[in-house]
């Protein structure tokens, strides 16, 4: 995450924008995570990636949707997240702003905590939880180095996604986030 923080210091994009960017790329590689469960034996794979982003407001939690996230760069994602969050806090979201999500991020980054388990938003089949990043010490060649970590979790519907694929999904997401620079 050091490379991300260096970039963030220059560009002022949030870590959430980079996470959405990475997530949208990984969802292309794992299409069953970007699907809808229609019935116990029918799954609809989506050919678009719309990321719902939970926003805490005075009126409660709302989930505006960033449409076609996989077709946007980090700057566009950042601008749209900021716009949607502002509209949510000002109670200016329309139905179209809240509809069409294929995957959701629930973030407690501003609140804190080390992890949590989000509930899947049907008919979606998976959701990511994002906690506040934190700095820890890690030994590299017996030398303590300060690194920043970003705790995230994944809830998924076992009727569509098996545990091994969930592990591969999380590993790929982690690897992509660490490689963005």
C-alpha positions in Angstrom: 0.0 0.0 0.0 3.0 2.3 0.2 2.9 2.9 -3.5 -0.8 3.7 -3.3 -0.2 6.1 -0.4 2.5 7.9 -2.4 0.1 8.2 -5.4 -2.7 9.3 -3.0 -0.5 12.0 -1.5 0.0 13.5 -5.0 -3.5 13.0 -6.4 -5.8 13.1 -3.3 -7.8 10.1 -4.4 -9.2 8.0 -1.6 -8.1 4.5 -1.0 -11.8 3.5 -1.7 -11.4 4.7 -5.3 -8.3 2.5 -5.8 -10.2 -0.4 -4.2 -13.2 0.0 -6.5 -10.9 0.1 -9.5 -9.1 -3.1 -8.4 -12.3 -4.8 -7.5 -13.9 -4.1 -10.9 -10.9 -5.6 -12.6 -11.0 -8.8 -10.4 -14.8 -9.1 -11.0 -14.0 -9.5 -14.7 -11.8 -12.5 -13.9 -14.4 -14.0 -11.5 -17.8 -13.6 -13.2 -19.7 -15.7 -10.7 -19.0 -13.0 -8.1 -20.7 -10.4 -10.3 -23.9 -12.5 -10.8 -27.5 -12.6 -9.5 -29.1 -15.6 -8.0 -32.5 -15.8 -9.8 -33.7 -19.1 -8.1 -32.1 -22.0 -6.3 -30.9 -23.4 -9.6 -30.5 -20.3 -11.9 -27.7 -17.8 -11.9 -27.6 -14.8 -14.1 -24.0 -13.7 -15.1 -23.8 -9.9 -15.7 -21.7 -8.5 -18.6 -21.5 -5.1 -16.7 -20.0 -4.2 -13.4 -22.0 -1.8 -11.2 -20.6 -1.3 -7.7 -22.9 -0.4 -4.9 -21.1 1.7 -2.2 -22.7 1.9 1.2 -22.8 5.5 2.5 -23.6 6.4 6.1 -26.0 9.4 6.3 -28.1 11.1 8.9 -31.1 9.2 7.6 -29.3 5.8 7.8 -27.3 3.7 5.4 -27.9 4.1 1.6 -26.2 2.3 -1.2 -25.7 4.5 -4.4 -24.4 2.6 -7.4 -21.3 3.5 -9.5 -22.3 2.3 -12.9 -19.8 0.6 -15.3 -17.0 0.8 -12.8 -14.8 -1.4 -14.9 -14.8 1.1 -17.7 -13.6 4.0 -15.6 -10.1 5.0 -14.4 -9.3 5.9 -10.8 -9.9 9.6 -11.3 -13.4 9.0 -12.7 -14.2 6.5 -10.0 -13.0 8.9 -7.3 -15.1 11.8 -8.8 -18.2 9.7 -9.0 -17.8 8.3 -5.5 -17.5 11.8 -4.2 -20.6 13.0 -6.1 -22.7 10.0 -5.1 -21.7 10.4 -1.4 -22.5 14.1 -1.5 -25.9 13.4 -3.1 -26.5 10.8 -0.4 -25.7 13.1 2.5 -27.8 15.9 0.9 -30.7 13.6 0.3 -30.6 14.2 -3.5 -30.3 10.6 -4.7 -32.8 9.5 -7.3 -34.0 5.9 -7.8 -31.6 5.5 -10.7 -28.7 6.3 -8.4 -29.7 3.4 -6.1 -30.6 0.7 -8.7 -28.6 -1.8 -10.7 -25.8 -2.8 -8.3 -24.1 -6.1 -9.2 -21.7 -6.1 -6.3 -21.5 -4.1 -3.1 -18.8 -2.6 -0.9 -19.6 -1.9 2.7 -16.9 0.3 4.2 -16.3 1.3 7.8 -13.0 3.1 6.9 -14.1 6.4 8.5 -15.6 4.8 11.5 -12.8 2.4 12.3 -12.6 -1.2 13.5 -10.5 -4.1 12.3 -13.1 -6.1 10.4 -16.8 -7.0 10.1 -19.1 -9.4 8.3 -21.5 -7.6 5.8 -24.8 -9.2 4.7 -25.2 -9.9 1.0 -27.6 -7.6 -0.8 -29.9 -10.0 -2.8 -30.0 -10.8 -5.7 -26.2 -10.2 -5.5 -24.1 -13.2 -4.5 -21.2 -11.5 -2.7 -20.2 -8.3 -0.8 -16.9 -7.0 0.4 -16.3 -5.4 3.8 -13.6 -2.7 3.9 -12.2 -1.6 7.3 -9.9 1.3 8.1 -6.3 1.0 6.9 -3.7 0.8 9.6 0.1 0.8 9.9 1.8 -2.3 11.4 5.4 -3.4 11.8 6.6 -6.3 9.7 10.0 -8.0 9.9 11.9 -7.9 6.6 15.3 -9.6 6.9 15.0 -9.2 10.7 14.5 -5.5 10.3 11.2 -3.9 11.4 9.5 -2.1 8.6 6.3 -0.1 8.9 3.7 -1.1 6.3 0.1 -0.1 5.8 -2.5 -2.8 5.6 -6.1 -2.6 4.4 -8.3 -5.2 6.1 -11.1 -6.5 3.9 -13.5 -9.4 4.1 -15.8 -11.2 1.8 -19.3 -12.6 2.4 -20.7 -14.9 -0.4 -23.5 -17.2 -1.2 -22.4 -20.8 -1.1 -25.1 -21.7 -3.6 -23.1 -19.9 -6.2 -19.6 -19.5 -4.9 -17.4 -22.1 -3.3 -14.8 -21.4 -0.6 -11.8 -22.2 -2.8 -12.9 -19.7 -5.4 -13.6 -17.1 -2.7 -10.0 -17.6 -1.5 -8.7 -17.1 -5.0 -10.9 -14.0 -5.5 -9.5 -12.4 -2.2 -5.9 -13.3 -3.1 -6.3 -11.8 -6.6 -7.9 -8.7 -5.2 -5.1 -8.3 -2.6 -2.4 -8.9 -5.3 -3.9 -6.3 -7.6 -4.3 -3.7 -4.9 -0.7 -4.2 -3.9 0.5 -3.9 -7.5 -1.3 -0.6 -8.4 1.2 2.2 -8.8 
